[in-house]
Amino acid sequence: MNAEALEAITETISTQHTVLKQKVAELADEFRQAALGTEKNRRVSAAHIDALRQIGYFDAVKPKEFGGQALPFTELVDANIDVSAACAATGWVAGLLSAHQWLLAMFPKEAQSDVWGNNPDALLCGSYAPINMADKVVDGYQLSGRWSFASGCDNAQWSLCAAILPAENGKNPIPAFLLVPASQYTIDDTWDVVGLAGTGSKTLVLDKVVVPAHRVLTFPQAVTGKTPGADVYQGQALFNMPLLTGIPSCLASTAVGAAKGALQSYVDSVGHRVTRGAVAGGNSKMAEFPTIQLRVAEAAASIDAAREILLRDIERAQMLAVQNETFPLEDRMLSRRGQSFAVHLSLRAVEALNASTGGLGLNMSNPVQRAWRDANAVGRHISMNWDAVGTMVGQHIFGLEPKGQYRQRRHAYLICAPKLETVHFFTESR
């Protein structure tokens, strides 16, 4: 199958959001050729970050007031699928660094000015698991401890460090993001993993770092979309979307892209291979075996479906934001279901391909096995784990109270380390 035909199969959604995708296409070969080196170096290179910056990647969902483009979030997610198709690790980091510009826009404007006022090109990594308590000090909070899974931290000038704010005024402790400049933390290289190795998701170490009160965004604010930034950018739907409609969609796009890249690589390599084993039929083209044809078809269909679901649900969220609608339980469930199931479909695709690569597929330089490992690493993220999310959705369908990231009678905030190491539940009455 030629490249044009394969693209037609895996890209059936409308071409409404193409500007960023077209620019990514110019960088894809560079990222693809460097993918093995990115994995071995265990970080995305500064050169790749600079290349993405040059095409405006990190300005895509950033407020125009600070030099951004404020594009639809769908455009970023769709473009990130293509970055991830070339190199999943680069896509994971690029998607998060860009999406964190959108997350920063939820903070008070003074915090945005702290970051972008001094450096318009500043990027933010993040560690989302609030496993550390913040201590209340005059006009802010003090942080000490370790923050793991800070993807892209080598390329960032700030970090979003999650922590638990102490109880005040009779209210329960509450999880929050706190903005910390890179000058106030050190990086401990703890990242030695089997999948997404190139993301450089290392550990940040903080020691008595004081964070001013205006650099704080609570999780209840972020997951409802009722943020200080929403007040700053009134009438701009992009900045009125809840956190979990955006960030997990970027994470899911990495798995979809990894599967897309694996399919292209598989077709390019297997399409010309001739078998050598007598059992399989020596001197026969692999592409002529029905089982191989079936697996390619299944992978292509799964990738297509994953992409359609992911972009459809983001468009739905943006529509609600345009209409200044609240995000009812049904729509929040729909968003979480779509993100996780898109990853589930992507895992089906890479599993079908990787299982039939033969002995040559075991080579560490083989893109299919790397995509398989990377996609499975995405699936370990709690927001992407279909067992966790699917169970929550099933509970809702049966009329039970969902025990996950959302509850029917109470807002619930599930915060966890990306690789299912730590899970915390925080609830707040409506």
N, C-alpha and C positions, 0 to 999 in steps of 0.2 A: 504493500500500500504506500502510495506516495504521501509526502508531508501535507499536501493540500487536502487530500481526501481525509486523512486522519484528523486534521484540524476541523474540518466540516462536521465530523462525527462528534467531537468533544466540545464544540463551541456552538450549540444550537440556540442559545439565548440571544436576545436582541443585541445589536452592536451599539446600543445607546451610549455606553460609557467606554470610550475607546482611546481617549487622548493619552492617558497615562500608559495604557497597554502598548500603544504604538511606540512610546519612548522606551519602555522596558524591552521591547523587541530588539532594540539596537544594542542592548547590553547582555542579552541572554546568552549568546555564544561565549562571551568572556566569562560569565559566571559558571556556565556549564563546564568549560575547559578547566576552570580552577577549582571545581567542586571537591575533588579528591584532596587537593592541597589545603582547602579550607577545613576539611575534616581533620587532616593530620595536624594542622596548626591550632586546631581547637578554638578558632575565633574567625570572625569575618574580617577581612583585611580593611585597613584604612582606605586603600585604593577603591575598593568596592563601595564603601560608604560615600566617598567623594564622588564617585560616578553616579550614584543614586541621588546625591544632593544636587548635582549638576542638572538633572532632568526634573528637579522639583518634587522628588518623591516624598521628602519629609515636610513639604509644604501642602500636600494634597488635602488634608483635613485639618489644617491649621487656620486660625482666624485671619481674615484679610487685614485686619488692623495691625497685625504683627508680621505682615509679609506673606501670609499663606494664601492658598487658592480657595479654600472652603468648598471643595468639590463634594459631590455625593459620596457617602461612605461606600457605596457599591463600587465606585470606580477604584478606590484603593484596594478593596478585597479582590476584585477581578484581576487587577494588575498584579497583586501579590500571588495569585495562583500561578501566573506566568513566571514571576521571579523564582518561586519555589519549584516550578517545573525544571528550571535550569540548575538550581541548587537549593534544597530545602532549608539548609541551615541559614543561608543568606536570606531566604524568604521569611523565615521565622524572626530573625533579627530586624530585617527591614520593615516587616509588617508591624512589629511591636514599637519600634522607634518612631514610626510614622503615626501609629494609632495613639501613642502617648502624647503627641502634640494635641490631639483631640481631647485626651483626658486632662491635660494641663489646662485647656480652655474651660474646664469645669470649676477650676479654682477661682478664688477672688482675683480681681484684675491686678491687684498689687503683687500677688504671687507670680502672675504671668509676666509682669514687668520685671520682676526680679530675675527671671530666667531669660527672657527674650530681649529685655531692654539693653542689657550689657552685651549680649551675644545673640543676634537674630537667628544664627544657625545652630543654637544649642539643642542637644538631643538628650532624652531622658530614658534611662533604663528603669527597671522596677523589680521589686521583690514584694509579692502580694500577700504572703502569709503573715498575719499579725501574731507571731509567736512571742513577741517581746512587748512588755509594758512600757508605755511612755510615762515619765515623771512630770508632774505639773510644776512649772517654775513661773516666775514673773513674766507675763506677756507671752507665754509659749509653753513648750514641752522639751524635755531632755531625753535623748535616746542613747542607749548603750546596748551592744550585743552584736549578733551576727544575722545577716539577711541573705538567705540562699537563693539560688536560681535567678540571679540577676542577669538575664540574657542581654548580650550586647554591651555589658558594662564597660568593656575596653574602649568602646566607641562613644560613650556618653559623657556629658558634662554635669548632669544632675541625675538623681535617682528618686523614685517614688518608693519610699520605705513604709510599709504597712506596720502599724503598731496598734495596741489597745490603749485608748485614752482612759484615764482613771475616772471613776464615778464622780459626778459633780451635781450639786443641787438636788440630791435625792434620786438621780437617774442612774441607770445601770452603766457599767463601762461600755465603751463603744469603739469598734474598729475604725481606723482612719488611714488615709494616705498622708504622709508627711514629706515635704520636699527638702532634699538635702543636696548641696553642691558636692561635686566630686572631690573638692579640696578638703572635705571634712570626713572622708572615709577612705579606707584602704581596701584593696582587692586581694582576697585569698584565693589562689588558684586551686579550687576543689573540683573542677569539672573534668572528669575522666569517665566517659559513659559510652554506651554502645550505639545510641541513636541521637541524632541532632548534636553530634559532638562538636561541630563547627560553630555552635551558637555562643560559645564562651560564657555559659550561664554560671558564673562563678559566685563567690560569697563576698558580700560587703561587710566590713567590720567597722563599727562606730563606737566611739568612746566619749561619752558625755557631750554629745552634740546637741546644742540648743537650737530648736526650730521655732521661729516666730509664729504666733497664732494664725497669721494670715496665710501661712504656707500649709494649712491643714484642710483636708477635704474628707468628710466622714463617709463611711460606706453607705449609710442610709441615704445620704444626699446623692451619691454616685449611682446607686442601683435604681433609684426612682427617677433620676433626671432632674430633680428639683435642687439644682446646684447654684452656688453664687454666680458661676459663669453663665448659666441659663438666663439669669437676670441681666447680665452684661450684654449678652447677644440675643436679646428678645426679638422674636420674629424670625430667627435663623434656626430652622428645624434641625440642622446638623448638630447644633450644640444643645439641643433639648432632648436628645435620645439618651436613654439609660445606658449605663456602663456595659451591662451584659448583652446588649444588642450589638455592640461594636467590637470590643476587645476579643471575646471568644470567636467572633466571625473571622477576625484576622488570624487567630490561631488555627482555626479549621481550614482556612485557605491554604495553609502550609501542607496539610495532608492531601488535599485535593490536588495541589500543584505537584507534590511528590509523585502521586499516582499518575498524573498526566505525563510527567517527564519519564517515568518508568515505562509507560506504554509506548512512547515514541522510541525510546532506546531499545525496547524489546522488539518492536516491529523492524527497526533498522538492522538489528543484529540477527535475530532468528529468521527473518525473511530470506536471508541468503545462506543460512547454515545448512549443511548436509550431514545427516547422521552417520555415525561410524559403527554403532553397535548393531549386532545381528538381531537382538531381541526387538529393537525398535524398527528394524528394517534398514539395513545398511545402504548407504548411498542414496537415501531418500531425502528430499527437502522437508525440513521441519514444518514449513508453512503449509504443506500438503496434508498434514495429519489433522483429522477432525477435532481431536482433543485440543490441539494448539489453536485452531480456528475458534473453537468455542470459548477458550479462555481469553483470547483477544477480544472477542465480541462482548463477553461479560465485563471485562475490564473497561472497555470503551463506554458501555451503557452505564456502568456504575459511576464513572467519572462524570459523565454528562449529567446524570441525575443528581449527583452531589453538588455540582456547580449550580444547577438550576434551583435546587432547594435553598442553598446558601444565599444566593443573590435575591431570590424571591422574598425571603423573609426579611432581609435588610431593607429592601424597597418598601415592604409593608411597614416596618418600623419608622422609616423616614416619612411615609405618608401620614402616619399617626402624629408624628412630630410637627409636620406642616399644619395639620389641623388643630394643633395644640391640644390633642387628646391625651388623656392619661393612658397608661399602658396597663390594661386589665390583665387579670390572671391568664386568660385564654391566650392573649398575644405574647405574654412573657413565656408561657409554656411552649408556644409555637416556635418562638425564637430559640429557646434552649434545645428543643427537640431537633430542629433543623440543623443547628450547628453540630451537635453531637452525631446525628445520623449521617451527615455529610462525611464526617471522619470515618464512621462505620462503613460506609460504602467505599470510601477510599482504601480502607484496610482490606476489604474484599477484593478490590482491584489489584493491589500490589501482591496480595497472597496468591491470587490466581496466576499472576505473571511469574513471581519468584519461584513458585513450585515447579515450574517447567522450564527453567533456564538451563538445566543440565549441569554437568561438572564445571563448565566455564563460568557459570553463574556464581560459583563460590569465590571467585577472585575478588579481592577487596576493591579492585579498580572498576568492577562491574557496576554501572549506575543502577541496575535493577535491584540488586541486593542492598545497596545503600539507601535507595528510596524506600525499600521494605523496612529497613531498620529505622529510618527517619519517621516514616508514617506511623509506625508502632509507638515511637516515642511520643508523638503528638497524642495518640490515643491513650497514653498513660496520664495525661493532664486531667485533673478532676473535672474541669469544665467540658472536656471532650469525651470522657469515659462513658460509653453507651450503657454499661451496666448501671452506673449511678444515675445518669440522666434519664434513661429509658424507664427505670423503675419508678422514678418520680412522676414521669408522664403517665405511666400505667396506673399509678395510684389515683391520679386526677381523673382518668377516664372511668375508673370504677367508682367515682364519687367519694373517694377517701381523701383525707387531708394530705397533700404532698409533703413529704419529708425530705426536702432538698433545698435548693437555692431560693425557692419561693414557697410560702405557705398561704392557704386560703384566708385564714383569719388573722394572721400575723405576718408582717414582713420578716423574712428570715434571710440572713446573710451567711452564706457558706463560704468560708475563706480557707484556702488550703494551699500548701506548697504544690508546685506544678507537677511533681511526680508522685503524688499521693502519699507523701511522707507524714504530713500533719493536717488534720482537719479540725476546724473549730466552727461551731454554730453560734450565731448571735441573733437574737430576735428582738423585735420592737413592736409594740402594739400599735395598731392603726389609730 
